[in-house]
Amino acid sequence: MAQGNQVGGDRGQVGRTDSGSNVLSIIAFVLSAIALFFIPLVFGGAAIIAAIIALVRKERLAKIALIVAIAATVLGMVLGAIILSATT
């Protein structure tokens, strides 16, 4: 009769198995968008860190957020270099 006490499956586990929220992934997306135009190393780095934490927490969008964060950081640095070279 111990099975009757386990309604809800994995809710009693200490470690997370699959997070229903994508909060850190969404934060990573927002920071990635900011990194395209403003201080890519700071905002891009923060986006990458948020995406890695989301990956550890097994958020559904974490892998995509990590790819976007890395791409936005690189593109932001390239865009900054192009703008800098055009103004000098």
ABEGO torsion letter per residue (X at the ends): XAAAAABGEAAABABBABBABAAAAAAAAAAAAAAAABGAAAAAAAAAAAAAAAAAAGBAAAAAAAAAAAAAAAAAAAAAAAAAAAAX
